[in-house]
Amino acid sequence: MTTVCQQVFKYFSSTNQLNRLMMDAQIKFYENKLAFEMDPSDLFKALNNGEKVIALDARKFFGFEAEHIPTAINIPHSEMNQESTRHLDKDFTYVTYCDGIGCNASTKGALNMSKLGFKVKELIGGLEWWKFDGYATEGTKAGPTGEKIQCAC
């Protein structure tokens, strides 16, 4: 027969173990999330610091032509294949983006690029949040203001 103290100890021990498991699951979830996403400020810093990262606009060409992140390349998600990506360096991480949270071209592009063997992250908020955070854009409809990317080479 167990004492009340033993029962209380057993209860709190199992509760602590459950709490630890929950904490471990949370940590793993957020580590995984950060492994596959980046926000505009992280991308801006990476581009400015000359890191091996390339912004990849996964929208159709007319969207890219109108406005895009400086230094970005454009491969529409629906056109990503071995041939269209043949010239890309697999030593770089490609950060896919599209218009913003109402568009999933960046997600489709990230999936396609991953299937093709590239290291990929997705830009949180896309072009919309890039501009919202105050960064410059290029293209025929680009805004005149915003912080510019400067090569750190």
Accessible surface in RSA format (square Angstrom, percent):
REM  Atomic radii and reference values for relative SASA: ProtOr
REM  Chains: A
REM  Algorithm: Lee & Richards
REM  Probe-radius: 1.40
REM  Slices: 20
REM RES _ NUM      All-atoms   Total-Side   Main-Chain    Non-polar    All polar
REM                ABS   REL    ABS   REL    ABS   REL    ABS   REL    ABS   REL
RES MET A   1   236.78 122.6 150.27  99.5  86.51 206.0 142.29 121.0  94.48 125.2
RES THR A   2    81.86  58.2  66.57  67.5  15.29  36.4  59.64  80.1  22.21  33.6
RES THR A   3    76.98  54.8  69.87  70.8   7.12  17.0  74.35  99.9   2.63   4.0
RES VAL A   4   112.69  74.2 110.25  99.8   2.43   5.9 110.25  95.8   2.43   6.6
RES CYS A   5   101.51  76.8  94.16 105.0   7.34  17.3  30.48  77.2  71.02  76.6
RES GLN A   6   100.88  56.4  94.44  69.0   6.44  15.3  36.38  77.4  64.50  48.9
RES GLN A   7   102.28  57.2  95.39  69.7   6.89  16.4  31.33  66.7  70.95  53.8
RES VAL A   8    73.31  48.2  70.79  64.1   2.52   6.1  73.28  63.7   0.04   0.1
RES PHE A   9   151.88  76.0 147.44  91.3   4.44  11.5 151.62  91.9   0.26   0.7
RES LYS A  10   154.31  75.3 151.22  92.8   3.09   7.4  96.39  86.8  57.92  61.7
RES TYR A  11   136.23  63.6 130.61  74.3   5.62  14.6  93.18  70.0  43.05  53.1
RES PHE A  12   111.49  55.8 111.49  69.1   0.00   0.0 111.49  67.6   0.00   0.0
RES SER A  13    34.29  29.0  28.73  38.3   5.56  12.8  25.93  55.2   8.36  11.7
RES SER A  14    59.08  49.9  53.25  71.1   5.83  13.4  40.17  85.5  18.91  26.5
RES THR A  15    41.83  29.8  38.78  39.3   3.05   7.3  35.94  48.3   5.89   8.9
RES ASN A  16    92.84  64.0  87.83  84.9   5.01  12.1  23.96  57.7  68.88  66.6
RES GLN A  17   120.76  67.5 116.64  85.2   4.12   9.8  39.80  84.7  80.96  61.4
RES LEU A  18   106.44  59.3 104.80  75.0   1.64   4.1 105.86  74.3   0.58   1.6
RES ASN A  19    79.59  54.9  78.06  75.4   1.53   3.7  22.18  53.4  57.41  55.5
RES ARG A  20   130.01  54.6 126.95  64.7   3.06   7.3  64.18  87.7  65.83  39.9
RES LEU A  21   117.33  65.3 112.56  80.5   4.77  12.0 112.79  79.2   4.54  12.2
RES MET A  22   109.54  56.7 109.46  72.4   0.08   0.2  81.51  69.3  28.03  37.1
RES MET A  23    97.32  50.4  97.32  64.4   0.00   0.0  89.08  75.7   8.24  10.9
RES ASP A  24    63.77  44.7  57.99  57.7   5.78  13.7  27.09  63.8  36.67  36.6
RES ALA A  25    58.71  54.0  44.96  69.4  13.75  31.3  53.96  76.0   4.75  12.6
RES GLN A  26    85.55  47.8  82.43  60.2   3.13   7.4  24.86  52.9  60.70  46.0
RES ILE A  27    88.57  50.4  84.00  62.6   4.57  11.0  88.24  63.5   0.33   0.9
RES LYS A  28   121.24  59.1 120.82  74.1   0.42   1.0  73.74  66.4  47.51  50.6
RES PHE A  29   114.62  57.3 108.68  67.3   5.94  15.5 113.35  68.7   1.27   3.6
RES TYR A  30   124.99  58.4 124.89  71.1   0.10   0.3  80.53  60.5  44.46  54.8
RES GLU A  31    99.87  57.3  90.70  68.6   9.17  21.8  42.23  81.7  57.64  47.1
RES ASN A  32    65.09  44.9  64.58  62.4   0.51   1.2  16.88  40.6  48.21  46.6
RES LYS A  33    90.40  44.1  81.04  49.7   9.36  22.3  39.70  35.7  50.70  54.0
RES LEU A  34   119.35  66.5 114.86  82.2   4.49  11.3 115.15  80.9   4.20  11.3
RES ALA A  35    51.25  47.1  33.28  51.4  17.98  40.9  42.27  59.5   8.98  23.8
RES PHE A  36   127.99  64.0 124.66  77.2   3.33   8.7 124.66  75.6   3.33   9.5
RES GLU A  37    44.24  25.4  42.04  31.8   2.19   5.2   6.76  13.1  37.48  30.6
RES MET A  38    23.72  12.3  21.42  14.2   2.30   5.5  23.72  20.2   0.00   0.0
RES ASP A  39    52.95  37.1  51.92  51.7   1.03   2.4  14.40  33.9  38.55  38.4
RES PRO A  40     5.06   3.7   5.06   4.6   0.00   0.0   5.06   4.2   0.00   0.0
RES SER A  41    34.02  28.7  33.93  45.3   0.08   0.2  21.32  45.4  12.69  17.8
RES ASP A  42    62.64  43.9  58.11  57.8   4.53  10.7  11.81  27.8  50.83  50.7
RES LEU A  43     0.00   0.0   0.00   0.0   0.00   0.0   0.00   0.0   0.00   0.0
RES PHE A  44    14.60   7.3  14.60   9.0   0.00   0.0  14.60   8.9   0.00   0.0
RES LYS A  45   120.42  58.7 118.28  72.6   2.13   5.1  75.54  68.0  44.87  47.8
RES ALA A  46     3.51   3.2   2.68   4.1   0.84   1.9   2.99   4.2   0.53   1.4
RES LEU A  47    24.37  13.6  12.10   8.7  12.26  30.8  13.63   9.6  10.74  28.9
RES ASN A  48    28.18  19.4  26.03  25.2   2.15   5.2  13.68  32.9  14.49  14.0
RES ASN A  49    95.60  65.9  72.45  70.0  23.14  55.7  14.27  34.4  81.32  78.6
RES GLY A  50    48.96  60.4   0.00   N/A  48.96  60.4  20.75  56.9  28.21  63.2
RES GLU A  51    97.70  56.1  82.58  62.5  15.11  36.0  36.27  70.2  61.42  50.1
RES LYS A  52   114.37  55.8 103.90  63.8  10.47  24.9  73.75  66.4  40.62  43.3
RES VAL A  53    12.84   8.5   6.05   5.5   6.80  16.4   6.05   5.3   6.80  18.4
RES ILE A  54    38.49  21.9  36.65  27.3   1.85   4.4  38.49  27.7   0.00   0.0
RES ALA A  55     0.19   0.2   0.00   0.0   0.19   0.4   0.00   0.0   0.19   0.5
RES LEU A  56     0.00   0.0   0.00   0.0   0.00   0.0   0.00   0.0   0.00   0.0
RES ASP A  57     0.00   0.0   0.00   0.0   0.00   0.0   0.00   0.0   0.00   0.0
RES ALA A  58     0.20   0.2   0.00   0.0   0.20   0.5   0.00   0.0   0.20   0.5
RES ARG A  59    25.66  10.8  22.19  11.3   3.47   8.3  15.34  21.0  10.31   6.3
RES LYS A  60   133.44  65.1 129.89  79.7   3.55   8.4  72.76  65.5  60.68  64.6
RES PHE A  61   119.84  60.0 116.36  72.1   3.48   9.1 116.36  70.5   3.48  10.0
RES PHE A  62   148.70  74.4 142.69  88.4   6.01  15.6 143.00  86.7   5.70  16.3
RES GLY A  63    12.64  15.6   0.00   N/A  12.64  15.6  12.29  33.7   0.34   0.8
RES PHE A  64    29.45  14.7  29.45  18.2   0.00   0.0  29.45  17.9   0.00   0.0
RES GLU A  65    84.36  48.4  78.33  59.3   6.03  14.4  18.49  35.8  65.87  53.8
RES ALA A  66    23.11  21.2  22.15  34.2   0.96   2.2  22.77  32.1   0.34   0.9
RES GLU A  67    21.36  12.3  21.36  16.2   0.00   0.0   4.63   9.0  16.73  13.7
RES HIS A  68    22.90  12.5  22.90  15.9   0.00   0.0  13.69  14.1   9.20  10.7
RES ILE A  69     0.00   0.0   0.00   0.0   0.00   0.0   0.00   0.0   0.00   0.0
RES PRO A  70    11.34   8.3  11.34  10.3   0.00   0.0  11.34   9.4   0.00   0.0
RES THR A  71    88.52  63.0  57.13  57.9  31.39  74.8  71.38  95.9  17.14  25.9
RES ALA A  72    12.09  11.1   0.00   0.0  12.09  27.5   0.00   0.0  12.09  32.0
RES ILE A  73    50.17  28.5  46.61  34.7   3.56   8.6  50.17  36.1   0.00   0.0
RES ASN A  74    33.96  23.4   8.30   8.0  25.67  61.8   5.04  12.1  28.93  28.0
RES ILE A  75    14.18   8.1  13.44  10.0   0.74   1.8  14.18  10.2   0.00   0.0
RES PRO A  76    12.10   8.8  12.10  11.0   0.00   0.0  12.10  10.0   0.00   0.0
RES HIS A  77    45.55  24.9  44.17  30.7   1.38   3.5  18.80  19.4  26.75  31.1
RES SER A  78    85.49  72.2  46.50  62.1  38.99  89.8  42.89  91.3  42.60  59.7
RES GLU A  79    99.54  57.1  94.67  71.6   4.87  11.6  34.24  66.2  65.30  53.3
RES MET A  80    18.76   9.7   0.00   0.0  18.76  44.7   0.00   0.0  18.76  24.9
RES ASN A  81    71.58  49.4  69.12  66.8   2.46   5.9  31.99  77.0  39.59  38.3
RES GLN A  82   126.29  70.6 122.10  89.2   4.19  10.0  57.71 122.8  68.59  52.0
RES GLU A  83   111.65  64.1 104.34  78.9   7.31  17.4  59.90 115.9  51.75  42.3
RES SER A  84    34.67  29.3  21.00  28.0  13.68  31.5  31.70  67.5   2.98   4.2
RES THR A  85     3.72   2.6   2.13   2.2   1.59   3.8   0.00   0.0   3.72   5.6
RES ARG A  86   169.17  71.0 138.32  70.5  30.85  73.4  70.95  97.0  98.22  59.5
RES HIS A  87   132.01  72.1  95.70  66.5  36.31  92.9  81.82  84.3  50.19  58.4
RES LEU A  88    22.21  12.4   8.58   6.1  13.63  34.3  10.27   7.2  11.94  32.1
RES ASP A  89    66.11  46.3  56.63  56.4   9.47  22.4  29.19  68.7  36.92  36.8
RES LYS A  90   102.21  49.9  90.50  55.5  11.71  27.9  62.78  56.5  39.43  42.0
RES ASP A  91    84.27  59.0  79.13  78.8   5.14  12.2   8.11  19.1  76.16  76.0
RES PHE A  92    50.23  25.1  50.23  31.1   0.00   0.0  50.23  30.5   0.00   0.0
RES THR A  93    30.24  21.5  30.11  30.5   0.13   0.3  10.47  14.1  19.77  29.9
RES TYR A  94     0.47   0.2   0.47   0.3   0.00   0.0   0.00   0.0   0.47   0.6
RES VAL A  95     0.00   0.0   0.00   0.0   0.00   0.0   0.00   0.0   0.00   0.0
RES THR A  96     0.00   0.0   0.00   0.0   0.00   0.0   0.00   0.0   0.00   0.0
RES TYR A  97     0.00   0.0   0.00   0.0   0.00   0.0   0.00   0.0   0.00   0.0
RES CYS A  98     1.26   1.0   1.24   1.4   0.02   0.0   0.00   0.0   1.26   1.4
RES ASP A  99    76.29  53.4  72.56  72.2   3.73   8.8  25.81  60.7  50.48  50.3
RES GLY A 100     6.43   7.9   0.00   N/A   6.43   7.9   3.25   8.9   3.17   7.1
RES ILE A 101   144.83  82.4 110.04  82.0  34.78  83.8 117.65  84.7  27.17  73.7
RES GLY A 102    83.99 103.6   0.00   N/A  83.99 103.6  44.17 121.2  39.83  89.2
RES CYS A 103    40.93  31.0  24.30  27.1  16.64  39.1  14.62  37.0  26.32  28.4
RES ASN A 104    83.55  57.6  79.45  76.8   4.10   9.9  23.34  56.2  60.21  58.2
RES ALA A 105     8.53   7.8   7.68  11.9   0.85   1.9   8.01  11.3   0.52   1.4
RES SER A 106     5.70   4.8   5.70   7.6   0.00   0.0   0.11   0.2   5.59   7.8
RES THR A 107    71.78  51.1  71.28  72.3   0.50   1.2  57.23  76.9  14.55  22.0
RES LYS A 108    92.54  45.1  90.72  55.7   1.83   4.4  49.30  44.4  43.24  46.1
RES GLY A 109     0.00   0.0   0.00   N/A   0.00   0.0   0.00   0.0   0.00   0.0
RES ALA A 110    16.20  14.9  16.20  25.0   0.00   0.0  16.20  22.8   0.00   0.0
RES LEU A 111    96.32  53.6  92.29  66.0   4.02  10.1  95.80  67.3   0.52   1.4
RES ASN A 112    38.49  26.5  36.59  35.4   1.90   4.6   5.38  12.9  33.12  32.0
RES MET A 113     0.00   0.0   0.00   0.0   0.00   0.0   0.00   0.0   0.00   0.0
RES SER A 114    61.56  52.0  44.94  60.0  16.62  38.3  27.68  58.9  33.89  47.5
RES LYS A 115   155.92  76.1 115.83  71.1  40.09  95.5  79.53  71.6  76.39  81.4
RES LEU A 116    26.31  14.7  20.96  15.0   5.35  13.5  23.42  16.4   2.89   7.8
RES GLY A 117    50.02  61.7   0.00   N/A  50.02  61.7  31.18  85.6  18.84  42.2
RES PHE A 118    13.41   6.7   2.76   1.7  10.65  27.7   3.68   2.2   9.73  27.8
RES LYS A 119   107.32  52.4 100.37  61.6   6.95  16.5  75.37  67.8  31.95  34.0
RES VAL A 120    17.42  11.5   2.65   2.4  14.77  35.6   2.65   2.3  14.77  40.1
RES LYS A 121    52.86  25.8  51.86  31.8   1.00   2.4  21.50  19.4  31.35  33.4
RES GLU A 122    42.34  24.3  42.08  31.8   0.26   0.6   9.65  18.7  32.70  26.7
RES LEU A 123     4.38   2.4   0.00   0.0   4.38  11.0   0.00   0.0   4.38  11.8
RES ILE A 124    80.25  45.7  74.13  55.2   6.12  14.8  80.05  57.6   0.20   0.5
RES GLY A 125     7.64   9.4   0.00   N/A   7.64   9.4   1.19   3.3   6.45  14.5
RES GLY A 126     2.77   3.4   0.00   N/A   2.77   3.4   1.56   4.3   1.21   2.7
RES LEU A 127     7.51   4.2   7.51   5.4   0.00   0.0   7.51   5.3   0.00   0.0
RES GLU A 128    92.59  53.2  87.48  66.2   5.11  12.2  33.37  64.5  59.22  48.4
RES TRP A 129    98.13  39.4  98.13  47.5   0.00   0.0  94.29  50.3   3.84   6.2
RES TRP A 130     0.33   0.1   0.33   0.2   0.00   0.0   0.33   0.2   0.00   0.0
RES LYS A 131    91.42  44.6  77.25  47.4  14.17  33.7  40.58  36.5  50.84  54.2
RES PHE A 132   146.57  73.3 115.55  71.6  31.02  80.7 125.03  75.8  21.54  61.6
RES ASP A 133    66.26  46.4  37.18  37.0  29.09  68.8  14.94  35.2  51.32  51.2
RES GLY A 134    36.39  44.9   0.00   N/A  36.39  44.9  30.38  83.4   6.01  13.5
RES TYR A 135    26.93  12.6  22.41  12.8   4.52  11.7   3.53   2.7  23.40  28.8
RES ALA A 136     2.10   1.9   1.69   2.6   0.40   0.9   1.83   2.6   0.27   0.7
RES THR A 137    11.36   8.1   2.50   2.5   8.85  21.1   0.62   0.8  10.74  16.2
RES GLU A 138    82.61  47.4  79.27  60.0   3.34   8.0  29.75  57.5  52.86  43.2
RES GLY A 139    35.50  43.8   0.00   N/A  35.50  43.8  13.13  36.0  22.36  50.1
RES THR A 140   111.65  79.4  71.60  72.6  40.05  95.4  73.10  98.2  38.55  58.3
RES LYS A 141   160.72  78.4 136.49  83.7  24.23  57.7  88.33  79.5  72.39  77.1
RES ALA A 142    32.47  29.9   9.13  14.1  23.34  53.1   9.13  12.9  23.34  61.8
RES GLY A 143    34.69  42.8   0.00   N/A  34.69  42.8  27.57  75.6   7.12  16.0
RES PRO A 144   129.00  94.0  95.31  86.9  33.69 122.5 107.96  89.1  21.04 130.8
RES THR A 145   108.40  77.1  95.83  97.2  12.57  30.0  70.37  94.5  38.04  57.5
RES GLY A 146    30.05  37.1   0.00   N/A  30.05  37.1  12.98  35.6  17.06  38.2
RES GLU A 147   103.00  59.1  91.66  69.3  11.34  27.0  36.39  70.4  66.61  54.4
RES LYS A 148   118.32  57.7 113.77  69.8   4.55  10.8  91.66  82.5  26.67  28.4
RES ILE A 149    31.07  17.7   8.40   6.3  22.68  54.7   8.40   6.0  22.68  61.5
RES GLN A 150   131.39  73.5 124.90  91.3   6.49  15.5  39.56  84.2  91.83  69.6
RES CYS A 151    93.59  70.8  59.74  66.6  33.85  79.6  41.71 105.7  51.88  55.9
RES ALA A 152    62.84  57.8  24.32  37.5  38.51  87.6  35.74  50.3  27.09  71.8
RES CYS A 153   146.47 110.8  72.68  81.1  73.79 173.4  68.32 173.1  78.15  84.3
END  Absolute sums over single chains surface
CHAIN  1 A     9941.1       8352.2       1588.9       6026.7       3914.4
END  Absolute sums over all chains
TOTAL          9941.1       8352.2       1588.9       6026.7       3914.4
